[in-house]
């Protein structure tokens, strides 16, 4: 541009003047138009530079920071410096650093000495857009919270076990009945109403604190059976009376041996086939709790009893057994406990246990129904390892009434 006082025309007859493009210059006839026209020319130049630059993204007007990535040195010992913005961001070059009128990124000068000055690429290389996780929580994992109530009054407790079997024994004082499952296991179940011995039942029950079960929902009767098979540990025997007790957690059921056949030994693991028969000759109770308090009134004799048909001793045992019975006496000074030999005292006999100091007797009273985990010594004595209340569902589910180890 040039400032002339009047209109100027290019000398079209001169090829040299035509090649110099002076004919294309916009004449300014008034000095006041100098600054506006210069600004327009500069703006047009910047616009054109941005349009024809190496790429729109990474040119002017960006705000994201520039990330500089330094790779490992090349074979010549010179590192290569590449400018790499994060995904989704534009190149943050300042327009004032450009060497020309275009707004694109300018090439940094390189030195001829590879050992002193690093070499830079003329055009930055941008990686493909990385994928970022939407949240900080890994996928494919879930967490659940068990909110099932464990109170005694909740009949909808979902943590239950299904049982099917034949009722082999009843204990009215403990408010429980015992079934023999198809595999012969004895399971003691507490309930508000008791079935009849010999009933085949299907039910749902939940585990209680002392290792027995509490019935939930409705019990279904599927028929009856008078011949049953079950397994357990012999916790008591009376050869003279021809009776023995088969015990499991929450039950000590009396079995009568056939006439002339000796009962198995204490501590034996046995498999018994028995007849659920009418109890025509209940034994007369005899008190053995002298000096340890007055024994409770004997329970009502049962209407049915178990008569052995077949017996198989499967193991001689390890000297441990479960016991279930009614407390006949508590000798706290001597550390001794008197318990009925079977859980309804059908035999009329009692067992004397030594109670170590680690097992407290403060909560035990005459007449209580207890589940005991005990030891059977070779000398014929018994020792308590742990005991728990087993009278009705509430007592059986009271963890505070457990002493020692069951």
C-alpha positions in Angstrom: 0.0 0.0 0.0 1.0 3.5 -0.6 -0.4 6.9 0.2 -1.0 9.1 -2.9 -2.9 12.3 -3.2 -4.9 11.2 -6.2 -5.8 8.2 -8.3 -2.9 6.1 -9.6 -3.1 3.5 -12.4 -0.5 0.8 -13.0 1.7 1.1 -16.1 0.2 -1.8 -17.9 2.7 -1.4 -20.7 5.5 -2.4 -18.4 5.8 -6.2 -17.8 8.1 -5.5 -14.9 5.6 -3.2 -13.1 2.9 -5.7 -13.8 4.8 -8.6 -12.2 5.4 -6.5 -9.1 1.7 -6.5 -8.5 1.8 -2.8 -7.7 -1.3 -2.5 -9.9 -3.2 -4.6 -7.3 -2.4 -2.2 -4.4 -5.4 -0.5 -3.0 -4.8 3.2 -3.0 -5.6 5.2 0.1 -6.6 8.8 -0.7 -7.1 9.8 2.9 -4.6 9.4 5.7 -7.4 8.5 8.2 -8.0 5.1 6.4 -4.5 3.9 7.0 -5.0 2.2 10.4 -8.4 0.6 9.6 -7.2 -0.8 6.3 -4.0 -2.1 7.9 -6.1 -3.9 10.5 -8.3 -5.4 7.8 -5.3 -6.7 5.9 -3.8 -8.3 9.1 -7.1 -10.0 10.0 -7.5 -11.4 6.5 -3.9 -12.7 6.6 -4.5 -14.5 10.0 -7.8 -16.0 8.7 -6.2 -17.3 5.6 -3.3 -18.7 7.6 -5.6 -20.6 9.9 -7.6 -22.0 6.9 -4.5 -23.3 5.0 -2.5 -24.4 8.1 -1.6 -28.1 8.9 -4.9 -28.6 10.7 -7.7 -26.6 12.4 -7.5 -28.6 15.6 -4.3 -27.6 17.3 -4.2 -24.0 15.8 -5.4 -20.8 17.4 -8.0 -20.2 20.1 -7.2 -23.3 22.2 -7.3 -23.2 26.0 -6.2 -26.8 27.0 -2.7 -27.2 28.3 0.0 -28.7 26.1 1.4 -32.1 27.3 5.0 -32.7 26.3 6.0 -36.4 25.9 9.7 -37.3 26.0 10.4 -40.7 24.5 13.5 -42.8 24.9 16.7 -41.5 23.2 17.3 -42.5 19.6 20.2 -44.6 18.4 22.2 -41.4 17.8 21.8 -40.5 21.5 19.4 -37.6 20.9 15.9 -37.7 22.3 12.9 -36.7 20.2 10.4 -34.3 21.7 6.8 -34.7 20.6 3.9 -32.4 21.6 0.9 -34.5 22.5 -2.3 -33.0 23.9 -4.9 -35.0 25.8 -7.8 -36.5 23.9 -10.4 -34.0 22.9 -8.2 -31.0 23.4 -6.8 -28.7 20.7 -3.1 -27.7 20.3 -2.3 -24.8 22.6 0.2 -22.9 20.4 0.4 -19.1 21.0 -0.1 -17.0 17.8 2.8 -14.8 18.9 5.2 -17.8 18.5 4.4 -18.3 14.8 7.0 -17.2 12.3 4.6 -16.4 9.5 1.2 -15.0 8.9 -0.5 -18.4 9.2 -1.7 -19.3 12.8 -0.5 -23.0 12.5 2.2 -24.6 14.6 5.7 -23.6 13.6 8.5 -26.1 13.1 11.2 -25.8 15.7 14.7 -25.3 14.4 17.0 -28.3 14.5 20.8 -28.3 15.0 23.3 -30.1 12.9 24.9 -31.6 15.9 23.0 -34.7 17.2 25.1 -34.9 20.4 24.3 -31.5 21.7 20.8 -30.4 20.6 17.8 -32.7 20.4 15.9 -33.1 17.1 12.3 -32.1 16.9 9.7 -33.3 14.3 8.4 -30.6 11.9 4.8 -31.7 12.5 3.5 -33.0 15.8 1.9 -36.4 15.8 -1.3 -36.9 17.8 -2.4 -40.3 19.1 -5.8 -41.7 18.6 -8.4 -40.7 21.2 -8.0 -43.0 24.3 -11.0 -44.5 26.0 -11.6 -43.5 29.6 -13.9 -45.4 32.1 -17.1 -43.7 32.9 -16.8 -44.3 36.6 -14.2 -45.4 39.1 -16.1 -48.6 40.0 -14.9 -51.8 38.2 -17.6 -53.5 36.1 -18.8 -57.1 36.7 -18.9 -57.0 40.5 -21.9 -56.7 42.7 -22.4 -56.6 46.5 -25.4 -57.8 48.5 -26.5 -57.2 52.0 -28.3 -59.8 54.0 -31.2 -58.0 55.8 -33.1 -61.2 56.9 -34.4 -60.9 60.5 -33.2 -63.5 63.0 -35.7 -62.8 65.7 -37.8 -65.6 67.1 -41.0 -64.1 65.9 -40.1 -63.9 62.3 -41.8 -66.8 60.4 -40.6 -65.6 57.0 -36.9 -66.1 57.7 -35.5 -67.1 54.4 -32.3 -68.7 55.8 -34.0 -72.0 56.4 -33.3 -75.7 55.6 -35.8 -78.1 54.2 -36.2 -81.4 56.1 -38.1 -84.6 55.3 -38.2 -87.6 57.6 -40.0 -89.7 60.2 -40.7 -88.5 63.7 -38.9 -90.9 66.0 -39.0 -89.1 69.3 -41.0 -86.4 71.2 -39.8 -84.1 74.1 -42.8 -82.2 75.5 -40.7 -80.3 78.1 -38.2 -79.0 75.5 -41.1 -78.4 73.1 -39.2 -80.3 70.4 -39.5 -83.4 68.2 -36.8 -85.4 66.5 -37.0 -86.8 63.0 -34.8 -89.4 61.3 -34.0 -88.2 57.8 -33.6 -90.5 54.8 -29.9 -90.8 55.4 -30.5 -91.7 59.1 -29.5 -88.4 60.7 -31.3 -87.4 63.9 -32.5 -83.7 63.8 -34.1 -82.0 66.8 -36.6 -79.4 65.9 -38.4 -77.0 68.2 -42.0 -76.2 67.5 -45.1 -74.7 69.1 -47.1 -77.9 68.4 -45.7 -81.4 68.2 -46.5 -84.1 65.6 -47.1 -87.8 66.5 -44.4 -90.3 66.7 -44.2 -92.2 63.4 -45.5 -89.3 61.3 -43.7 -88.7 58.0 -43.2 -84.9 57.7 -41.8 -82.3 55.4 -40.9 -78.9 56.9 -38.7 -75.8 56.8 -36.5 -74.9 59.9 -33.8 -72.4 60.8 -30.7 -73.1 62.8 -30.7 -72.0 66.4 -27.9 -70.8 68.6 -27.3 -74.1 70.4 -27.1 -76.2 67.3 -30.7 -77.4 67.1 -33.5 -76.1 64.8 -36.6 -74.1 65.0 -39.6 -74.9 62.8 -40.8 -72.1 60.4 -43.9 -72.0 58.4 -46.3 -74.9 58.0 -45.4 -78.6 58.5 -46.8 -81.1 56.0 -47.7 -84.7 57.0 -47.0 -87.2 54.2 -48.1 -90.4 56.0 -46.8 -92.5 58.8 -44.2 -95.2 59.3 -43.6 -97.4 62.4 -40.2 -98.8 61.4 -37.4 -96.2 61.4 -33.6 -96.2 60.9 -31.3 -93.7 62.5 -27.6 -93.2 63.6 -26.0 -91.6 66.7 -23.7 -92.1 69.7 -24.4 -94.3 72.6 -24.3 -91.9 75.6 -25.7 -94.3 78.3 -26.4 -98.0 78.8 -28.0 -100.1 81.4 -27.3 -103.7 80.8 -29.5 -104.9 83.6 -32.6 -103.1 82.2 -31.6 -103.8 78.6 -31.7 -100.2 77.5 -29.4 -97.6 76.0 -29.6 -94.0 74.8 -28.7 -92.8 71.3 -27.7 -89.2 71.3 -27.3 -86.4 68.7 -27.5 -82.6 69.1 -30.7 -81.8 71.0 -31.8 -85.4 71.6 -31.1 -88.5 73.8 -33.6 -91.1 72.8 -34.0 -94.3 74.8 -33.9 -97.6 72.8 -34.8 -101.0 74.3 -32.7 -103.9 73.3 -34.3 -107.3 72.4 -34.6 -109.6 75.3 -31.3 -111.4 76.1 -29.2 -109.1 73.9 -26.7 -106.8 75.6 -26.8 -103.1 74.6 -23.8 -101.5 72.9 -21.1 -99.8 74.8 -21.0 -96.1 75.8 -19.3 -94.0 73.1 -20.1 -96.4 70.3 -21.4 -95.0 67.0 -24.4 -97.1 66.0 -26.9 -97.5 63.2 -30.2 -98.7 64.6 -33.4 -100.0 63.0 -36.2 -99.7 65.5 -39.9 -100.1 65.8 -42.0 -97.2 67.1 -44.1 -99.1 69.6 -46.6 -98.5 72.4 -44.9 -97.9 75.8 -46.6 -100.6 77.9 -44.0 -100.8 80.7 -42.5 -97.4 81.5 -39.7 -97.6 84.1 -40.3 -96.2 87.6 -38.1 -93.1 88.1 -35.6 -93.2 90.9 -33.9 -90.1 92.4 -30.1 -89.9 92.4 -29.7 -86.2 93.1 -29.3 -86.4 96.9 -27.2 -83.6 98.3 -27.6 -81.4 95.2 -31.1 -80.0 95.7 -34.5 -81.6 95.3 -35.1 -83.3 92.0 -37.9 -82.0 89.8 -41.2 -83.8 89.5 -40.8 -86.6 86.9 -42.3 -85.9 83.5 -45.3 -87.7 82.2 -44.4 -91.1 80.8 -44.3 -91.3 77.0 -47.0 -93.2 75.0 -44.5 -94.7 72.5 -41.0 -96.1 72.8 -38.3 -97.3 70.4 -37.6 -101.1 70.3 -34.5 -102.2 68.5 -34.9 -104.5 65.5 -31.4 -104.4 64.2 -28.1 -102.9 65.4 -24.8 -102.2 63.7 -21.9 -100.7 65.6 -20.1 -98.5 63.0 -17.3 -97.1 65.2 -16.0 -97.5 68.7 -16.1 -93.7 69.1 -13.6 -91.1 70.3 -14.8 -90.6 73.8 -17.1 -87.6 73.0 -20.8 -87.5 72.8 -23.9 -85.2 72.9 -26.3 -85.4 75.8 -29.8 -84.1 76.3 -31.6 -84.2 79.6 -33.4 -82.7 82.5 -31.3 -81.3 85.3 -31.9 -83.4 88.4 -29.4 -81.7 90.7 -26.7 -78.9 90.7 -23.8 -79.4 93.1 -22.0 -76.0 92.6 -19.5 -76.4 95.5 -18.4 -79.8 94.2 -18.6 -78.8 90.5 -21.0 -81.5 89.7 -24.2 -81.7 87.6 -26.8 -84.5 87.7 -28.7 -85.0 84.3 -31.3 -87.5 83.3 -29.8 -90.4 81.2 -32.3 -89.7 78.4 -34.0 -86.5 77.6 -37.5 -87.3 79.0 -36.1 -89.6 81.8 -37.9 -92.6 80.4 -35.2 -94.9 81.8 -35.5 -93.5 85.3 -31.7 -93.2 85.4 -29.4 -90.2 85.8 -25.8 -89.4 84.9 -23.4 -87.5 87.1 -21.1 -85.0 85.3 -17.9 -83.3 86.5 -18.0 -79.6 85.6 -14.7 -77.8 85.1 -14.3 -74.3 86.4 -14.3 -72.8 82.8 -17.9 -74.0 82.4 -20.2 -71.9 84.6 -23.2 -73.3 86.5 -24.6 -69.9 87.6 -27.4 -70.0 85.1 -28.2 -73.7 85.6 -31.1 -74.7 87.9 -32.9 -78.0 88.7 -35.5 -78.8 86.1 -33.8 -77.0 83.2 -33.5 -78.9 79.9 -29.9 -78.8 78.7 -28.0 -79.8 75.7 -24.5 -80.9 76.8 -21.3 -81.7 74.8 -19.4 -84.1 77.0 -16.5 -86.5 77.4 -16.9 -90.2 78.3 -13.9 -91.4 80.3 -12.7 -95.0 80.4 -13.3 -95.1 84.2 -17.0 -94.7 83.5 -17.2 -91.0 84.5 -18.5 -88.1 82.5 -17.2 -84.5 82.0 -18.9 -81.4 80.6 -17.2 -79.6 77.8 -20.0 -77.2 77.0 -23.7 -76.8 77.8 -26.6 -74.7 76.5 -30.3 -74.1 77.3 -32.6 -76.2 75.2 -36.0 -75.4 76.6 -38.3 -74.2 73.8 -37.2 -72.1 70.8 -36.4 -69.0 72.9 -34.0 -70.9 75.2 -32.4 -72.8 72.4 -31.7 -69.6 70.5 -30.3 -67.7 73.5 -26.5 -67.4 72.9 -26.0 -65.9 76.3 -27.0 -69.2 77.9 -24.2 -71.1 76.3 -21.2 -72.1 78.5 -18.0 -73.7 77.2 -17.8 -75.3 73.8 -20.6 -77.3 72.1 
